[in-house]
Amino acid sequence: MISKVDHIGIAVHSIEESRALYEAMGLEIAEIEEVPQEQVRVAMIPCGSVRLELLEPMSPESPIAKHLEKRGPGLHHVCLGTDDISADDGRLRERGYQLLRDQPTIGAEGALVQFLHPKSGGGVLYELSQPQD
């Protein structure tokens, strides 16, 4: 069941160049991780009960590189935390919503993730994320 906003994904050309803004606001990067299967580096920035996730492409072919090329830096997705991604995935499919993957996959922090297509999400790319124990 979806229970919270986990993080807000922000596409950036460079984490190192972007971090100055967040540090000027008094926020600090808690961790930086590479997610090779997504061809992206992510930096997690705690901000109250929600985190900001900076997304930097690792290659020109990565989905984030394509997003940056098409739309430029800025908001990429809203991630909703769940404790049962399989049930949420099934319920959305049952009701006719378009998901981007056939099934949840492994994302940042080893979490299971699934994405709701922006056409089904009112123009917003939603990520569902379930931490693995």
Backbone as ProteinMPNN parsed JSONL, in Angstrom:
{"seq_chain_A": "MISKVDHIGIAVHSIEESRALYEAMGLEIAEIEEVPQEQVRVAMIPCGSVRLELLEPMSPESPIAKHLEKRGPGLHHVCLGTDDISADDGRLRERGYQLLRDQPTIGAEGALVQFLHPKSGGGVLYELSQPQD", "coords_chain_A": {"N_chain_A": [[0.844, -1.185, 0.0], [0.545, 2.186, -0.845], [2.058, 4.747, 0.982], [3.44, 7.093, 1.469], [5.283, 10.037, 0.363], [8.277, 9.353, -0.945], [10.621, 10.328, -2.256], [11.714, 13.094, -4.345], [12.563, 13.208, -7.621], [15.172, 14.78, -9.378], [16.454, 15.847, -12.347], [19.774, 16.372, -13.322], [22.686, 17.829, -14.872], [25.138, 17.516, -13.686], [26.027, 16.236, -10.603], [27.983, 17.222, -8.89], [28.249, 19.917, -9.734], [25.691, 20.809, -9.181], [25.304, 20.523, -6.445], [26.068, 22.764, -4.944], [23.926, 24.605, -4.849], [22.033, 23.264, -3.202], [23.504, 22.973, -0.864], [23.797, 25.671, -0.238], [21.248, 26.157, 0.589], [21.289, 24.961, 2.988], [21.175, 22.215, 3.013], [22.419, 18.837, 2.808], [24.194, 16.402, 0.904], [23.572, 13.069, 1.508], [24.34, 10.6, 0.552], [25.937, 9.185, -2.344], [25.301, 7.242, -5.147], [25.882, 4.791, -7.656], [23.803, 3.53, -10.18], [24.034, 1.178, -12.166], [22.382, -0.369, -13.958], [20.457, 1.426, -14.67], [21.942, 3.373, -15.75], [22.765, 5.675, -14.311], [23.824, 8.098, -11.887], [23.047, 8.728, -8.548], [22.23, 11.112, -6.075], [21.327, 11.381, -2.798], [19.444, 13.577, -0.855], [18.54, 14.406, 2.241], [15.53, 15.947, 3.378], [13.623, 16.981, 5.639], [10.865, 14.852, 6.021], [10.984, 13.873, 3.5], [13.023, 13.06, 0.682], [15.363, 14.565, -1.587], [16.312, 13.595, -4.775], [19.015, 13.692, -6.722], [19.643, 13.222, -10.099], [22.008, 12.083, -12.234], [23.196, 11.553, -15.487], [24.99, 8.632, -16.568], [25.79, 7.93, -19.028], [25.468, 8.918, -22.496], [23.307, 7.562, -23.555], [21.549, 7.023, -21.555], [18.343, 7.033, -19.83], [18.032, 9.389, -18.316], [19.852, 11.155, -19.519], [18.601, 11.446, -21.984], [16.226, 12.64, -21.131], [17.236, 15.08, -20.13], [18.253, 16.16, -22.488], [15.921, 16.551, -23.954], [14.165, 18.018, -22.238], [15.685, 19.501, -20.451], [17.361, 20.413, -17.319], [15.748, 19.687, -14.165], [12.59, 18.964, -12.507], [12.009, 15.515, -12.451], [10.677, 13.125, -11.531], [8.166, 11.947, -9.178], [8.427, 10.067, -6.328], [6.706, 7.499, -4.763], [6.401, 5.843, -1.724], [5.943, 2.408, -0.915], [4.625, -0.557, 0.663], [3.981, -2.837, -0.593], [4.656, -3.442, -3.494], [4.045, -5.177, -5.588], [1.279, -5.677, -5.33], [0.318, -3.057, -5.687], [1.211, -2.542, -8.296], [-0.271, -4.519, -9.699], [-2.926, -3.666, -9.138], [-3.002, -1.145, -10.386], [-2.584, -1.869, -13.084], [-4.823, -3.488, -13.477], [-6.795, -1.585, -13.438], [-6.375, -0.271, -15.754], [-4.178, 1.459, -16.091], [-1.081, 2.624, -17.47], [2.018, 1.143, -17.109], [5.591, 1.434, -16.993], [7.306, -0.736, -17.044], [7.433, -4.308, -17.382], [7.415, -5.632, -14.996], [8.224, -4.893, -11.529], [11.556, -3.641, -10.928], [15.02, -3.62, -9.82], [16.166, -0.745, -8.194], [17.721, 2.345, -7.128], [19.399, 2.163, -3.993], [18.834, -0.498, -3.754], [16.133, -0.97, -3.812], [12.88, -2.228, -4.803], [11.402, -1.097, -7.757], [8.928, 0.618, -9.748], [7.467, 2.28, -12.526], [4.957, 4.626, -13.309], [3.508, 5.537, -16.273], [3.737, 8.863, -17.572], [1.525, 9.627, -19.145], [-0.517, 8.221, -18.016], [-0.417, 9.223, -15.524], [-1.412, 11.808, -15.212], [0.324, 13.573, -16.471], [2.532, 13.464, -14.881], [5.481, 11.716, -14.042], [5.429, 8.987, -12.105], [7.111, 7.171, -9.631], [7.063, 4.07, -8.021], [8.202, 2.719, -5.03], [9.659, 0.152, -3.146], [11.36, -0.641, -0.305], [13.836, -3.19, 0.108], [14.25, -5.806, 2.436]], "CA_chain_A": [[0.0, 0.0, 0.0], [1.296, 3.442, -0.92], [1.847, 5.416, 2.258], [4.196, 8.336, 1.665], [6.173, 10.518, -0.68], [9.617, 8.927, -0.558], [11.567, 11.334, -2.736], [11.424, 13.828, -5.571], [13.711, 13.067, -8.512], [15.526, 15.997, -10.105], [17.479, 15.578, -13.353], [20.857, 17.361, -13.354], [23.809, 17.456, -15.73], [26.257, 17.147, -12.826], [25.759, 16.305, -9.161], [28.987, 18.107, -8.28], [27.912, 21.307, -10.034], [24.377, 21.125, -8.614], [25.271, 20.435, -4.99], [26.258, 24.087, -4.333], [22.608, 25.183, -4.582], [21.421, 22.591, -2.056], [24.304, 23.336, 0.308], [23.461, 27.064, 0.083], [19.959, 26.106, 1.279], [21.487, 24.281, 4.259], [20.965, 20.779, 2.857], [23.652, 18.124, 2.475], [24.081, 15.089, 0.276], [23.821, 11.991, 2.464], [25.05, 9.524, -0.141], [25.929, 9.149, -3.803], [25.316, 5.842, -5.56], [25.714, 4.507, -9.073], [22.83, 2.481, -10.493], [24.471, 0.851, -13.536], [21.311, -0.85, -14.825], [19.709, 2.605, -15.121], [22.965, 4.288, -16.281], [22.58, 6.939, -13.598], [24.357, 8.329, -10.543], [22.036, 9.417, -7.751], [22.627, 11.709, -4.801], [20.163, 11.545, -1.927], [19.54, 14.735, 0.031], [17.41, 14.438, 3.184], [14.86, 17.238, 3.554], [12.458, 16.619, 6.444], [10.454, 13.459, 5.843], [11.12, 13.564, 2.072], [14.379, 13.259, 0.183], [15.544, 15.011, -2.961], [17.217, 12.676, -5.453], [19.615, 14.275, -7.919], [19.878, 12.166, -11.089], [23.021, 12.473, -13.211], [23.4, 10.455, -16.434], [26.318, 8.03, -16.647], [26.112, 7.783, -20.447], [24.544, 9.669, -23.357], [22.152, 6.732, -23.891], [20.712, 6.791, -20.375], [17.058, 7.745, -19.838], [18.189, 10.742, -17.762], [20.494, 11.969, -20.559], [17.565, 11.759, -22.973], [15.331, 13.608, -20.487], [17.934, 16.369, -20.101], [18.335, 16.651, -23.869], [14.588, 16.951, -24.399], [13.476, 18.952, -21.342], [16.611, 20.259, -19.626], [17.364, 20.028, -15.912], [14.567, 20.011, -13.378], [11.79, 17.875, -11.96], [11.942, 14.318, -13.272], [9.616, 12.239, -11.066], [7.777, 11.904, -7.771], [8.473, 8.681, -5.887], [5.803, 7.15, -3.673], [6.832, 4.65, -1.002], [4.928, 1.374, -0.736], [5.069, -1.771, 1.346], [3.568, -3.974, -1.413], [4.732, -2.945, -4.874], [3.365, -6.126, -6.48], [-0.16, -5.409, -5.248], [0.062, -1.748, -6.298], [1.416, -2.755, -9.727], [-1.434, -5.261, -10.191], [-4.134, -2.842, -9.041], [-2.937, -0.12, -11.427], [-2.794, -2.544, -14.377], [-6.228, -3.919, -13.487], [-7.639, -0.404, -13.692], [-6.07, 0.273, -17.078], [-3.075, 2.416, -16.115], [0.093, 2.146, -18.194], [3.269, 1.111, -16.365], [6.699, 1.444, -17.941], [8.029, -2.004, -17.043], [6.583, -5.489, -17.255], [7.361, -5.94, -13.572], [9.174, -4.07, -10.781], [12.975, -3.958, -11.063], [15.857, -3.092, -8.74], [16.606, 0.622, -8.415], [18.652, 2.894, -6.139], [19.337, 1.62, -2.632], [18.377, -1.875, -3.822], [14.671, -1.028, -3.692], [12.074, -2.608, -5.959], [10.784, 0.112, -8.303], [8.066, 0.556, -10.928], [7.116, 3.629, -12.951], [3.668, 4.872, -13.946], [3.732, 6.408, -17.43], [3.135, 10.195, -17.389], [0.21, 9.699, -19.799], [-1.478, 7.665, -17.057], [-0.245, 9.92, -14.248], [-1.774, 13.223, -15.3], [1.486, 14.354, -16.898], [3.613, 13.281, -13.907], [6.096, 10.399, -13.961], [5.449, 8.505, -10.728], [7.857, 5.968, -9.309], [6.681, 3.364, -6.809], [9.427, 2.142, -4.484], [9.541, -0.666, -1.937], [12.677, -1.081, 0.172], [13.986, -4.62, 0.351], [14.83, -6.045, 3.765]], "C_chain_A": [[0.885, 1.243, 0.0], [0.993, 4.253, 0.329], [2.572, 6.749, 2.422], [4.843, 8.793, 0.371], [7.576, 10.174, -0.189], [10.661, 9.952, -0.981], [11.048, 12.01, -3.994], [12.686, 13.764, -6.418], [13.924, 14.316, -9.34], [16.669, 15.671, -11.056], [18.494, 16.725, -13.367], [21.938, 16.88, -14.323], [24.964, 16.925, -14.878], [25.86, 17.303, -11.357], [26.715, 17.299, -8.518], [28.673, 19.576, -8.526], [26.61, 21.726, -9.353], [24.372, 21.204, -7.096], [25.407, 21.794, -4.306], [24.923, 24.736, -3.971], [22.004, 24.586, -3.316], [22.181, 22.893, -0.766], [24.032, 24.778, 0.73], [22.126, 27.15, 0.817], [20.074, 25.381, 2.622], [21.257, 22.784, 4.212], [22.279, 20.117, 2.463], [23.351, 16.775, 1.838], [24.46, 14.034, 1.302], [24.622, 10.866, 1.82], [24.938, 9.708, -1.641], [26.111, 7.69, -4.197], [25.199, 5.759, -7.073], [24.714, 3.371, -9.225], [23.093, 2.107, -11.952], [23.348, 0.395, -14.46], [20.44, 0.288, -15.353], [20.634, 3.644, -15.756], [22.874, 5.674, -15.649], [23.348, 6.928, -12.275], [23.278, 9.093, -9.794], [22.655, 9.943, -6.467], [21.359, 11.934, -3.998], [20.428, 12.676, -0.937], [18.332, 14.719, 0.961], [16.857, 15.858, 3.321], [13.561, 16.959, 4.307], [12.136, 15.157, 6.246], [10.561, 12.999, 4.388], [12.58, 13.771, 1.692], [14.327, 13.834, -1.222], [16.578, 14.071, -3.573], [17.726, 13.356, -6.713], [20.012, 13.133, -8.841], [20.83, 12.68, -12.167], [23.254, 11.314, -14.179], [24.837, 9.947, -16.401], [26.74, 7.804, -18.101], [25.106, 8.588, -21.259], [23.282, 8.891, -23.719], [21.195, 6.54, -22.719], [19.394, 7.558, -20.488], [17.175, 9.176, -19.294], [18.862, 11.662, -18.773], [19.471, 12.387, -21.612], [16.57, 12.772, -22.424], [15.963, 14.997, -20.5], [18.005, 16.987, -21.493], [16.995, 17.222, -24.331], [13.991, 18.086, -23.562], [14.393, 19.842, -20.513], [16.534, 19.81, -18.173], [16.068, 20.426, -15.214], [13.846, 18.777, -12.906], [11.713, 16.709, -12.941], [10.792, 13.415, -12.849], [9.314, 12.461, -9.591], [7.73, 10.428, -7.392], [7.587, 8.479, -4.664], [6.276, 5.849, -3.042], [5.674, 3.7, -0.786], [5.507, 0.205, 0.047], [4.652, -3.02, 0.571], [3.498, -3.556, -2.881], [4.02, -3.874, -5.853], [1.863, -5.889, -6.496], [-0.508, -4.078, -5.913], [0.186, -1.833, -7.816], [0.183, -3.437, -10.325], [-2.703, -4.436, -10.203], [-4.147, -1.778, -10.134], [-3.191, -0.726, -12.804], [-4.265, -2.944, -14.55], [-7.164, -2.774, -13.869], [-7.263, 0.328, -14.972], [-4.956, 1.291, -17.147], [-1.846, 1.791, -16.764], [1.343, 2.258, -17.316], [4.413, 0.952, -17.356], [7.438, 0.114, -18.04], [7.054, -3.158, -16.866], [6.396, -5.894, -15.802], [8.342, -5.032, -12.849], [10.605, -4.582, -10.955], [13.732, -3.366, -9.878], [16.332, -1.69, -9.123], [17.618, 1.045, -7.37], [18.371, 2.296, -4.764], [18.817, 0.186, -2.6], [16.875, -2.053, -3.717], [14.042, -1.594, -4.96], [11.35, -1.354, -6.447], [9.943, -0.209, -9.535], [7.679, 1.997, -11.258], [5.76, 3.641, -13.643], [3.905, 5.888, -15.063], [3.067, 7.767, -17.19], [1.766, 10.352, -18.056], [-0.877, 9.147, -18.891], [-1.45, 8.421, -15.733], [-0.55, 11.406, -14.31], [-0.606, 14.112, -15.676], [2.679, 14.229, -15.964], [4.143, 11.86, -14.015], [6.158, 10.033, -12.483], [6.292, 7.246, -10.65], [7.248, 5.377, -8.049], [7.942, 2.677, -6.327], [9.142, 1.387, -3.203], [10.926, -1.095, -1.503], [12.684, -2.597, 0.366], [14.672, -4.804, 1.706], [16.196, -6.664, 3.674]], "O_chain_A": [[1.853, 1.331, 0.756], [-0.167, 4.433, 0.698], [2.348, 7.458, 3.402], [4.939, 8.034, -0.594], [8.008, 10.65, 0.861], [11.48, 10.391, -0.174], [10.085, 11.563, -4.617], [13.752, 14.209, -5.991], [12.986, 14.851, -9.932], [17.743, 15.262, -10.614], [18.121, 17.897, -13.417], [22.085, 15.682, -14.563], [25.677, 16.008, -15.285], [25.414, 18.369, -10.931], [26.307, 18.12, -7.697], [28.816, 20.398, -7.62], [26.454, 22.892, -8.988], [23.523, 21.88, -6.516], [24.91, 21.966, -3.193], [24.797, 25.347, -2.91], [21.517, 25.317, -2.454], [21.577, 23.051, 0.295], [24.034, 25.082, 1.923], [21.889, 28.091, 1.574], [19.074, 25.205, 3.319], [21.154, 22.141, 5.257], [23.147, 20.749, 1.861], [22.383, 16.102, 2.19], [25.536, 14.093, 1.896], [25.475, 10.253, 2.461], [23.985, 10.301, -2.145], [26.964, 6.99, -3.651], [24.502, 6.559, -7.696], [24.765, 2.38, -8.498], [22.461, 2.645, -12.862], [23.358, 0.741, -15.641], [19.762, 0.131, -16.368], [20.17, 4.675, -16.243], [22.9, 6.697, -16.334], [23.499, 5.888, -11.635], [22.663, 10.005, -10.347], [23.501, 9.29, -5.856], [20.43, 12.596, -4.459], [21.467, 12.731, -0.281], [17.214, 14.988, 0.522], [17.607, 16.833, 3.372], [12.52, 16.727, 3.692], [13.027, 14.31, 6.295], [10.255, 11.847, 4.083], [13.285, 14.567, 2.313], [13.364, 13.615, -1.958], [17.603, 13.784, -2.955], [16.968, 13.574, -7.659], [20.652, 12.176, -8.404], [20.497, 13.598, -12.917], [23.49, 10.192, -13.733], [25.779, 10.721, -16.231], [27.907, 7.521, -18.375], [24.02, 8.905, -20.772], [22.291, 9.485, -24.143], [20.129, 5.947, -22.888], [19.323, 8.595, -21.148], [16.483, 10.075, -19.772], [18.49, 12.831, -18.881], [19.469, 13.528, -22.074], [16.117, 13.658, -23.148], [15.304, 15.979, -20.842], [17.836, 18.196, -21.652], [16.946, 18.246, -25.011], [13.383, 19.008, -24.107], [13.94, 20.83, -19.934], [15.74, 18.935, -17.829], [15.387, 21.369, -15.617], [14.403, 17.679, -12.898], [11.392, 16.894, -14.115], [10.01, 12.977, -13.692], [10.093, 13.073, -8.86], [7.068, 9.633, -8.058], [7.703, 9.191, -3.667], [6.524, 4.867, -3.742], [4.554, 4.127, -0.507], [6.721, 0.005, 0.087], [4.926, -4.137, 1.008], [2.417, -3.347, -3.431], [3.453, -3.411, -6.842], [1.242, -5.898, -7.559], [-1.51, -3.98, -6.62], [-0.632, -1.267, -8.542], [-0.347, -2.985, -11.34], [-3.475, -4.492, -11.16], [-5.187, -1.532, -10.745], [-3.934, -0.156, -13.604], [-4.859, -2.764, -15.613], [-8.182, -2.973, -14.532], [-7.771, 1.416, -15.244], [-4.796, 1.94, -18.18], [-1.598, 0.593, -16.631], [1.679, 3.342, -16.84], [4.226, 0.397, -18.439], [8.129, -0.132, -19.029], [5.987, -3.001, -16.273], [5.354, -6.429, -15.422], [9.217, -4.45, -13.49], [10.84, -5.781, -11.108], [13.145, -2.689, -9.033], [16.835, -1.471, -10.225], [18.301, 0.202, -6.788], [17.231, 1.969, -4.435], [18.404, -0.3, -1.547], [16.394, -3.173, -3.55], [14.594, -1.46, -6.052], [10.754, -0.63, -5.65], [10.206, -1.168, -10.26], [7.576, 2.835, -10.362], [5.459, 2.772, -14.461], [4.438, 6.971, -14.821], [1.955, 7.824, -16.664], [0.936, 11.127, -17.583], [-2.033, 9.56, -18.985], [-2.357, 8.274, -14.913], [0.005, 12.182, -13.533], [-0.539, 15.268, -15.258], [3.728, 14.82, -16.219], [3.368, 10.906, -14.074], [6.851, 10.685, -11.702], [6.193, 6.365, -11.503], [6.948, 6.109, -7.105], [8.68, 2.107, -7.131], [8.482, 1.892, -2.295], [11.607, -1.823, -2.225], [11.676, -3.198, 0.737], [15.567, -4.041, 2.067], [16.824, -6.929, 4.7]]}, "name": "protein", "num_of_chains": 1, "seq": "MISKVDHIGIAVHSIEESRALYEAMGLEIAEIEEVPQEQVRVAMIPCGSVRLELLEPMSPESPIAKHLEKRGPGLHHVCLGTDDISADDGRLRERGYQLLRDQPTIGAEGALVQFLHPKSGGGVLYELSQPQD"}
